[in-house]
Every structure is written in C-alpha cells, then in structure tokens.
Amino acid sequence: NEQYLNFSFQNISNALWVGCFLEYVDFSNSKLSNISFAKSLLLDINFEKTSLEYCDFANSLCSGIIINNSELNNCNFSKSELSISFRNSKLKNVYFEQAEIHRIDFTNCEIIECNFIDAKLEGIILDGAILKDITIDDKNKKYLE
C-alpha cells in the first residue's frame, strides 16, 4: 500500500504490483512496460505523457486516473471498474472486455484494434475520437453513434 510516490520520468519494466493499493502516485513522463497492476485499487494516479506497453490492469478499480497525452499498446483493463481520462492519447490493442465504465474520456484519442466486448459503456466520451478496427458487441454499438 503506497501513497504519494513520485515515479515521474522513469523507465520501469517487469514489475508485479498485483493486488496493491496505490493512491496519488505520479508516473507522468515515464515508460512502463510489462507491469501488472491486476486486482489492484488505483486512486488518483497520474500517467500523463506516459508510454504504457503490455500493462495489465485487469480486475482492478481505477478511479480518478489521468492517462492524457499518452500511448498505450497491448494493455488490459478487462473486468475492471474505470473512471479514467485518456484525452489526446493513442490506444492500440487495448482490452476493455467486461469492464464497467463509470467515466472514460476518449476526447481526441486514436483508438485502434481495441476490444469492448460485454463492457458497460454508459460513461464513455468520444468527442473527436477516431476509432479503427475496434471489436464491439451489438448492444454497445449505440454508444459509438
């Protein structure tokens, strides 16, 4: 359980933070690869201007997370509860299957080959977003109109 840590401007890889509680942690301007935050409680975390590659947030509660102006590749948010801002970010191969989205702001994002099967999308904001080759079930297509 960690609060108020500063990991900004870092290159962090191959870390297991499974089942952790992180609050007010700053990962801004960093590069994170092969990190598992699975089954964690993540509150008010700053990932702004960060590169996230092969990061796992599955089965986590992510609230008040800022991932603006970032790049995400092959990340997993499946079965998580999400309140996240991704403004002006690029997401490729990011998985949101069965995620419960309370609020996700994808304003001006490029969303490529992402999966939203069985997600609860009521709180999704897509203003100016570009979606390419996404996977979505019929019941959720209405949120993309």
Number of C-alpha atoms within 10 A of each C-alpha: 10 10 14 12 13 13 16 18 14 14 14 15 16 12 13 13 17 17 16 17 17 20 20 17 20 20 25 22 19 20 20 21 21 17 20 22 24 22 19 21 20 22 19 19 23 23 26 23 21 24 23 24 21 19 24 25 27 25 20 24 21 24 19 19 22 24 25 23 19 23 21 23 19 18 24 25 26 25 21 23 23 23 22 22 23 26 24 20 24 21 23 21 19 24 25 28 21 20 22 21 20 16 18 20 21 24 19 18 23 19 22 18 16 23 23 22 19 18 21 19 22 13 15 18 19 19 12 13 19 14 15 12 12 15 16 17 12 9 12 16 12 9 13 12 6
